[in-house]
Amino acid sequence: MRIVALFIALAVLEATYFLALTSLLMLGTLSIVHFMIFSAIGFMFFAITYVIYKLLKLQILMVKASIRLSSEKLAIRNVVRKPRKRYLIFQVLAENTLSKNDVEKVFNKVFNEFFGILGGGEANPKLVLYDDKSMRGVLRFVHTQRSKVLFALAMVSEVTDGKIGFIPLKITGTLRKAKEIVKTLALD
C-alpha cells in the first residue's frame, strides 16, 4: 500500500511539473525549445518512476509467492512426516489381578468400540510393557492421537461397569524413560 501511495504522490508531483511548464510556456517566459527539453526530462522521470513502481510491485508479489510456497512446503512436510511415538504409563485398578492379555483385550475392545478400526489404525495403540504384580503398564501410541487414547482409558471403567479402571500416570517420549518411571513407581 505504501508503494502505491508513493507512486501516486510522485505522479501528482510530475503532473504539477508539467502544468508549471505549460503555464510558463503560455506566459512567454519559456521558449519552445526549453519547453521541449524540460518536457522530455519530465517524461523520463515519469517513466523511471513507473518502472520502479512496477519492479517494486513485482518484488512484493514474488515475496508473497515465496512465503506461500514455503508455508505449503511446511504443510507438506508435516503431512509426510513420520508420526512420533508416545508412551503412557498407567495403573490398572481391578478386583482381581489381570494378565497382559486381559489388559490388552479390554483396552482394544474399548478403543475399537469408541473409535472403530480406522481410529485404532491412526492411534496405533500397543501395550508394550505390563507388570502383573504392580498392575502397571506402558502403552505406546501416536502423538497426534493423545486425546483419543486418554479418552479410551477413561471409558474402560464405564464399559466394564466399574470393575476395571485404568488411571493414566505419565506420558513420555521414550520407552527407556517410561521403564525408569515404572521402576521408580514400583519402589514407592
Backbone as CSV, one residue per row, in Angstrom:
resi,resn,N_x,N_y,N_z,CA_x,CA_y,CA_z,C_x,C_y,C_z
1,MET,0.819,-1.197,0.000,0.000,0.000,0.000,0.857,1.251,0.000
2,ARG,1.964,1.209,0.722,2.815,2.394,0.766,3.422,2.681,-0.597
3,ILE,3.697,1.620,-1.345,4.289,1.811,-2.671,3.289,2.495,-3.595
4,VAL,2.047,2.091,-3.529,1.006,2.716,-4.359,0.853,4.182,-3.980
5,ALA,0.843,4.487,-2.689,0.721,5.877,-2.240,1.916,6.701,-2.694
6,LEU,3.104,6.118,-2.627,4.306,6.818,-3.089,4.240,7.085,-4.584
7,PHE,3.783,6.095,-5.345,3.667,6.288,-6.793,2.653,7.382,-7.123
8,ILE,1.531,7.398,-6.433,0.513,8.436,-6.675,1.070,9.812,-6.336
9,ALA,1.809,9.916,-5.235,2.396,11.206,-4.854,3.391,11.683,-5.901
10,LEU,4.217,10.773,-6.402,5.179,11.163,-7.440,4.472,11.531,-8.740
11,ALA,3.410,10.823,-9.081,2.657,11.153,-10.299,2.022,12.533,-10.179
12,VAL,1.486,12.863,-9.021,0.906,14.200,-8.804,1.990,15.262,-8.894
13,LEU,3.149,14.992,-8.311,4.268,15.934,-8.374,4.703,16.170,-9.816
14,GLU,4.785,15.112,-10.606,5.189,15.266,-12.001,4.103,15.950,-12.824
15,ALA,2.841,15.729,-12.491,1.754,16.428,-13.189,1.820,17.922,-12.914
16,THR,2.118,18.302,-11.678,2.263,19.740,-11.379,3.477,20.316,-12.089
17,TYR,4.515,19.501,-12.260,5.693,19.940,-13.019,5.301,20.268,-14.459
18,PHE,4.496,19.385,-15.077,4.053,19.642,-16.454,3.128,20.855,-16.527
19,LEU,2.268,21.023,-15.546,1.389,22.202,-15.523,2.198,23.487,-15.396
20,ALA,3.238,23.448,-14.562,4.094,24.634,-14.407,4.820,24.937,-15.705
21,LEU,5.306,23.888,-16.374,5.985,24.106,-17.660,5.028,24.712,-18.679
22,THR,3.810,24.183,-18.737,2.821,24.681,-19.698,2.465,26.133,-19.414
23,SER,2.299,26.477,-18.147,1.949,27.866,-17.819,3.098,28.807,-18.137
24,LEU,4.342,28.361,-17.904,5.491,29.203,-18.265,5.576,29.395,-19.774
25,LEU,5.231,28.358,-20.532,5.244,28.481,-21.990,4.171,29.458,-22.446
26,MET,2.994,29.388,-21.850,1.897,30.277,-22.241,2.171,31.722,-21.854
27,LEU,2.847,31.934,-20.748,3.164,33.296,-20.334,4.299,33.890,-21.165
28,GLY,4.988,33.058,-21.884,6.049,33.534,-22.752,7.393,33.624,-22.064
29,THR,7.518,33.161,-20.861,8.810,33.209,-20.168,9.687,32.017,-20.515
30,LEU,9.130,31.052,-21.215,9.883,29.853,-21.579,9.775,29.672,-23.088
31,SER,10.927,29.451,-23.728,10.898,29.243,-25.180,10.443,27.818,-25.476
32,ILE,10.055,27.607,-26.713,9.543,26.294,-27.120,10.631,25.232,-27.033
33,VAL,11.875,25.591,-27.293,12.987,24.638,-27.230,13.192,24.191,-25.776
34,HIS,13.222,25.169,-24.862,13.385,24.823,-23.453,12.189,24.001,-22.946
35,PHE,10.996,24.331,-23.426,9.798,23.576,-23.041,9.927,22.120,-23.462
36,MET,10.419,21.879,-24.672,10.584,20.509,-25.173,11.632,19.756,-24.349
37,ILE,12.726,20.437,-24.008,13.785,19.785,-23.224,13.262,19.416,-21.834
38,PHE,12.615,20.399,-21.160,12.104,20.132,-19.818,10.970,19.093,-19.833
39,SER,10.176,19.104,-20.901,9.111,18.104,-21.017,9.698,16.707,-21.181
40,ALA,10.753,16.590,-21.991,11.407,15.292,-22.182,11.991,14.789,-20.861
41,ILE,12.615,15.696,-20.112,13.160,15.317,-18.801,12.031,14.866,-17.871
42,GLY,10.915,15.580,-17.883,9.764,15.218,-17.048,9.195,13.864,-17.428
43,PHE,9.078,13.599,-18.745,8.588,12.294,-19.192,9.540,11.169,-18.783
44,MET,10.859,11.449,-18.853,11.832,10.436,-18.438,11.668,10.113,-16.951
45,PHE,11.524,11.144,-16.123,11.324,10.905,-14.695,10.037,10.122,-14.436
46,PHE,8.990,10.463,-15.180,7.729,9.750,-15.015,7.880,8.279,-15.412
47,ALA,8.576,8.029,-16.530,8.788,6.653,-16.994,9.633,5.867,-15.987
48,ILE,10.682,6.510,-15.469,11.535,5.842,-14.479,10.735,5.524,-13.212
49,THR,9.911,6.477,-12.781,9.076,6.260,-11.598,8.120,5.093,-11.821
50,TYR,7.521,5.028,-12.998,6.576,3.954,-13.310,7.284,2.600,-13.331
51,VAL,8.477,2.535,-13.915,9.233,1.279,-13.968,9.621,0.835,-12.556
52,ILE,10.069,1.778,-11.735,10.424,1.438,-10.353,9.197,0.933,-9.600
53,TYR,8.056,1.573,-9.824,6.804,1.146,-9.192,6.468,-0.291,-9.585
54,LYS,6.561,-0.595,-10.874,6.247,-1.950,-11.346,7.238,-2.978,-10.786
55,LEU,8.529,-2.612,-10.723,9.522,-3.535,-10.181,9.283,-3.815,-8.698
56,LEU,8.949,-2.780,-7.938,8.666,-2.975,-6.520,7.414,-3.826,-6.319
57,LYS,6.416,-3.588,-7.150,5.193,-4.381,-7.057,5.479,-5.847,-7.403
58,LEU,6.300,-6.069,-8.413,6.684,-7.421,-8.796,7.471,-8.099,-7.676
59,GLN,8.371,-7.338,-7.041,9.145,-7.898,-5.944,8.233,-8.291,-4.781
60,ILE,7.244,-7.468,-4.481,6.298,-7.793,-3.407,5.532,-9.065,-3.746
61,LEU,5.097,-9.189,-5.007,4.387,-10.402,-5.419,5.271,-11.638,-5.296
62,MET,6.557,-11.475,-5.653,7.478,-12.608,-5.554,7.703,-13.010,-4.099
63,VAL,7.805,-12.034,-3.207,7.985,-12.340,-1.786,6.752,-13.060,-1.245
64,LYS,5.561,-12.569,-1.622,4.332,-13.224,-1.175,4.262,-14.661,-1.695
65,ALA,4.653,-14.849,-2.954,4.622,-16.194,-3.534,5.615,-17.115,-2.830
66,SER,6.798,-16.598,-2.512,7.786,-17.441,-1.829,7.330,-17.783,-0.416
67,ILE,6.656,-16.835,0.255,6.126,-17.125,1.592,5.051,-18.202,1.501
68,ARG,4.170,-18.073,0.515,3.112,-19.066,0.336,3.715,-20.431,0.019
69,LEU,4.749,-20.435,-0.837,5.392,-21.687,-1.211,6.067,-22.335,-0.005
70,SER,6.754,-21.528,0.801,7.423,-22.100,1.972,6.409,-22.626,2.987
71,SER,5.271,-21.942,3.137,4.254,-22.449,4.067,3.627,-23.735,3.528
72,GLU,3.466,-23.833,2.207,2.944,-25.072,1.628,3.944,-26.211,1.801
73,LYS,5.247,-25.913,1.644,6.262,-26.939,1.862,6.239,-27.426,3.301
74,LEU,6.065,-26.485,4.232,5.999,-26.851,5.642,4.784,-27.727,5.919
75,ALA,3.653,-27.386,5.304,2.441,-28.187,5.493,2.631,-29.594,4.924
76,ILE,3.265,-29.687,3.758,3.523,-30.996,3.151,4.479,-31.792,4.032
77,ARG,5.496,-31.126,4.563,6.461,-31.807,5.417,5.777,-32.354,6.670
78,ASN,4.836,-31.591,7.221,4.124,-32.064,8.407,3.225,-33.248,8.087
79,VAL,2.671,-33.280,6.874,1.812,-34.398,6.483,2.643,-35.648,6.232
80,VAL,3.782,-35.479,5.573,4.615,-36.609,5.192,5.453,-37.107,6.372
81,ARG,5.637,-36.270,7.355,6.495,-36.579,8.488,6.064,-37.865,9.202
82,LYS,7.045,-38.627,9.615,6.784,-39.878,10.328,6.150,-39.562,11.684
83,PRO,5.060,-40.252,12.018,4.407,-39.968,13.305,5.312,-40.362,14.479
84,ARG,5.338,-39.502,15.480,6.174,-39.761,16.654,5.406,-40.609,17.659
85,LYS,6.148,-41.384,18.400,5.533,-42.274,19.384,5.555,-41.619,20.760
86,ARG,4.553,-41.928,21.539,4.497,-41.521,22.939,4.201,-42.767,23.770
87,TYR,4.645,-42.728,25.001,4.469,-43.866,25.898,3.701,-43.399,27.127
88,LEU,2.591,-44.074,27.398,1.719,-43.727,28.514,1.882,-44.763,29.615
89,ILE,2.271,-44.307,30.789,2.356,-45.185,31.947,1.004,-45.121,32.651
90,PHE,0.439,-46.280,32.944,-0.887,-46.303,33.569,-0.938,-47.347,34.675
91,GLN,-1.895,-47.183,35.551,-2.150,-48.104,36.660,-3.509,-48.751,36.423
92,VAL,-3.591,-50.057,36.631,-4.856,-50.772,36.484,-5.458,-50.981,37.868
93,LEU,-6.719,-50.623,38.015,-7.454,-50.877,39.252,-8.500,-51.946,38.950
94,ALA,-8.360,-53.092,39.607,-9.308,-54.190,39.387,-9.398,-55.033,40.654
95,GLU,-10.484,-55.799,40.762,-10.673,-56.674,41.922,-9.668,-57.820,41.899
96,ASN,-9.456,-58.391,40.729,-8.507,-59.492,40.561,-7.305,-58.980,39.778
97,THR,-6.187,-59.695,39.877,-5.027,-59.324,39.063,-5.305,-59.715,37.618
98,LEU,-4.911,-58.847,36.723,-5.139,-59.079,35.295,-3.817,-59.378,34.605
99,SER,-3.873,-60.287,33.641,-2.677,-60.588,32.865,-2.526,-59.563,31.741
100,LYS,-1.386,-59.643,31.067,-1.120,-58.713,29.963,-2.168,-58.879,28.866
101,ASN,-2.534,-60.117,28.563,-3.547,-60.369,27.525,-4.898,-59.777,27.898
102,ASP,-5.279,-59.910,29.173,-6.566,-59.362,29.621,-6.601,-57.844,29.472
103,VAL,-5.528,-57.192,29.891,-5.455,-55.726,29.796,-5.521,-55.296,28.336
104,GLU,-4.779,-56.013,27.492,-4.763,-55.674,26.065,-6.145,-55.861,25.442
105,LYS,-6.817,-56.946,25.786,-8.160,-57.202,25.243,-9.153,-56.134,25.679
106,VAL,-9.109,-55.768,26.965,-10.043,-54.757,27.478,-9.807,-53.422,26.784
107,PHE,-8.543,-53.014,26.704,-8.257,-51.715,26.091,-8.633,-51.709,24.607
108,ASN,-8.269,-52.763,23.875,-8.601,-52.816,22.444,-10.108,-52.840,22.220
109,LYS,-10.826,-53.549,23.073,-12.290,-53.596,22.956,-12.883,-52.200,23.118
110,VAL,-12.439,-51.488,24.156,-12.962,-50.138,24.411,-12.558,-49.185,23.292
111,PHE,-11.304,-49.259,22.872,-10.822,-48.340,21.834,-11.572,-48.570,20.525
112,ASN,-11.742,-49.825,20.140,-12.462,-50.118,18.896,-13.940,-49.777,19.000
113,GLU,-14.506,-49.904,20.190,-15.917,-49.577,20.377,-16.168,-48.085,20.157
114,PHE,-15.262,-47.249,20.641,-15.469,-45.804,20.536,-14.914,-45.199,19.248
115,PHE,-13.801,-45.715,18.733,-13.148,-45.085,17.581,-13.093,-45.966,16.343
116,GLY,-13.467,-47.209,16.454,-13.505,-48.094,15.300,-12.128,-48.562,14.876
117,ILE,-12.128,-49.302,13.786,-10.875,-49.860,13.280,-9.980,-48.757,12.728
118,LEU,-10.582,-47.778,12.049,-9.781,-46.684,11.496,-9.127,-45.855,12.597
119,GLY,-9.864,-45.584,13.661,-9.290,-44.844,14.786,-8.156,-45.608,15.437
120,GLY,-8.321,-46.927,15.502,-7.255,-47.764,16.047,-6.029,-47.754,15.166
121,GLY,-6.259,-47.675,13.859,-5.130,-47.609,12.935,-4.389,-46.290,13.022
122,GLU,-5.123,-45.204,13.249,-4.477,-43.893,13.371,-3.663,-43.798,14.656
123,ALA,-4.245,-44.240,15.756,-3.570,-44.116,17.054,-2.511,-45.200,17.242
124,ASN,-2.734,-46.352,16.639,-1.832,-47.494,16.730,-1.440,-47.803,18.185
125,PRO,-2.416,-47.985,19.078,-2.071,-48.262,20.478,-1.563,-49.690,20.640
126,LYS,-0.519,-49.840,21.452,0.041,-51.176,21.685,0.568,-51.224,23.114
127,LEU,0.196,-52.271,23.805,0.683,-52.475,25.170,2.107,-53.009,25.074
128,VAL,3.060,-52.190,25.448,4.468,-52.542,25.295,4.988,-53.289,26.515
129,LEU,4.565,-52.848,27.681,5.101,-53.401,28.917,3.971,-53.493,29.935
130,TYR,3.943,-54.590,30.681,2.928,-54.718,31.731,3.477,-55.603,32.838
131,ASP,3.332,-55.146,34.070,3.767,-55.904,35.240,2.524,-56.426,35.959
132,ASP,2.404,-57.765,36.036,1.218,-58.379,36.653,1.111,-58.064,38.144
133,LYS,2.261,-57.988,38.818,2.240,-57.791,40.272,1.770,-56.386,40.644
134,SER,2.404,-55.382,40.056,2.042,-53.994,40.401,0.853,-53.492,39.588
135,MET,0.498,-54.238,38.551,-0.597,-53.878,37.633,-0.382,-52.487,37.011
136,ARG,0.878,-52.243,36.639,1.224,-51.019,35.919,1.687,-51.419,34.528
137,GLY,1.390,-50.558,33.567,1.778,-50.870,32.207,2.206,-49.646,31.432
138,VAL,2.761,-49.909,30.251,3.186,-48.852,29.334,2.493,-49.103,28.006
139,LEU,1.819,-48.077,27.524,1.066,-48.160,26.277,1.698,-47.216,25.263
140,ARG,2.045,-47.753,24.088,2.624,-46.921,23.031,1.512,-46.464,22.096
141,PHE,1.583,-45.195,21.637,0.593,-44.667,20.694,1.210,-43.526,19.899
142,VAL,0.505,-43.082,18.856,0.959,-41.974,18.009,0.622,-40.659,18.709
143,HIS,1.566,-39.726,18.688,1.433,-38.499,19.489,0.228,-37.640,19.121
144,THR,-0.240,-37.708,17.888,-1.376,-36.870,17.488,-2.701,-37.400,18.024
145,GLN,-2.714,-38.629,18.491,-3.950,-39.264,18.961,-4.003,-39.358,20.485
146,ARG,-3.310,-38.479,21.147,-3.222,-38.496,22.612,-4.601,-38.416,23.283
147,SER,-5.431,-37.512,22.804,-6.739,-37.327,23.442,-7.613,-38.573,23.281
148,LYS,-7.523,-39.234,22.134,-8.307,-40.460,21.931,-7.881,-41.555,22.907
149,VAL,-6.574,-41.692,23.088,-6.067,-42.736,23.986,-6.488,-42.445,25.424
150,LEU,-6.366,-41.198,25.846,-6.774,-40.839,27.211,-8.279,-41.026,27.400
151,PHE,-9.048,-40.699,26.373,-10.497,-40.896,26.449,-10.833,-42.382,26.588
152,ALA,-10.155,-43.217,25.801,-10.405,-44.661,25.871,-10.039,-45.210,27.250
153,LEU,-8.950,-44.705,27.835,-8.579,-45.151,29.184,-9.650,-44.770,30.196
154,ALA,-10.191,-43.581,30.043,-11.231,-43.133,30.969,-12.510,-43.944,30.805
155,MET,-12.800,-44.378,29.590,-14.050,-45.085,29.326,-13.999,-46.571,29.687
156,VAL,-12.826,-47.088,30.039,-12.722,-48.504,30.413,-13.622,-48.810,31.604
157,SER,-13.620,-47.937,32.603,-14.450,-48.199,33.789,-15.939,-48.129,33.454
158,GLU,-16.321,-47.307,32.476,-17.728,-47.226,32.069,-18.167,-48.501,31.354
159,VAL,-17.319,-48.998,30.481,-17.673,-50.182,29.690,-17.700,-51.432,30.563
160,THR,-16.793,-51.503,31.527,-16.728,-52.696,32.391,-17.554,-52.531,33.666
161,ASP,-18.413,-51.548,33.707,-19.301,-51.284,34.853,-18.531,-51.078,36.157
162,GLY,-17.396,-50.429,36.072,-16.614,-50.096,37.260,-15.765,-51.222,37.802
163,LYS,-15.716,-52.366,37.119,-14.927,-53.495,37.606,-13.436,-53.286,37.355
164,ILE,-13.132,-52.630,36.234,-11.734,-52.373,35.865,-11.591,-50.880,35.590
165,GLY,-10.504,-50.308,36.066,-10.226,-48.896,35.803,-8.775,-48.704,35.412
166,PHE,-8.533,-47.844,34.438,-7.176,-47.510,34.014,-6.919,-46.067,34.420
167,ILE,-5.856,-45.839,35.161,-5.505,-44.485,35.582,-4.211,-44.080,34.880
168,PRO,-4.250,-43.074,34.016,-3.012,-42.611,33.370,-2.131,-41.883,34.390
169,LEU,-0.856,-42.239,34.417,0.064,-41.631,35.379,0.989,-40.610,34.726
170,LYS,1.571,-40.958,33.575,2.549,-40.067,32.942,2.681,-40.439,31.478
171,ILE,3.000,-39.433,30.655,3.281,-39.665,29.235,4.708,-39.221,28.970
172,THR,5.479,-40.093,28.317,6.870,-39.767,27.987,7.094,-39.958,26.496
173,GLY,8.268,-39.530,26.054,8.604,-39.644,24.641,9.449,-40.850,24.306
174,THR,10.035,-41.495,25.327,10.886,-42.653,25.059,10.475,-43.827,25.939
175,LEU,10.717,-45.009,25.431,10.401,-46.227,26.179,11.334,-46.372,27.379
176,ARG,12.582,-45.972,27.208,13.544,-46.062,28.308,13.086,-45.231,29.511
177,LYS,12.645,-44.006,29.247,12.153,-43.140,30.318,10.900,-43.742,30.962
178,ALA,10.037,-44.341,30.141,8.825,-44.979,30.673,9.191,-46.134,31.601
179,LYS,10.193,-46.939,31.207,10.627,-48.049,32.062,11.203,-47.535,33.378
180,GLU,11.969,-46.427,33.305,12.527,-45.833,34.527,11.414,-45.378,35.466
181,ILE,10.386,-44.765,34.909,9.274,-44.280,35.731,8.535,-45.451,36.371
182,VAL,8.328,-46.526,35.610,7.655,-47.709,36.165,8.487,-48.292,37.310
183,LYS,9.826,-48.321,37.153,10.691,-48.839,38.225,10.615,-47.964,39.468
184,THR,10.644,-46.642,39.285,10.577,-45.752,40.454,9.218,-45.847,41.138
185,LEU,8.165,-46.063,40.366,6.842,-46.236,40.971,6.758,-47.556,41.731
186,ALA,7.461,-48.576,41.243,7.450,-49.877,41.911,8.172,-49.795,43.255
187,LEU,9.164,-48.903,43.365,9.893,-48.747,44.623,9.054,-48.034,45.676
188,ASP,8.122,-47.209,45.238,7.297,-46.432,46.186,6.290,-47.260,46.908
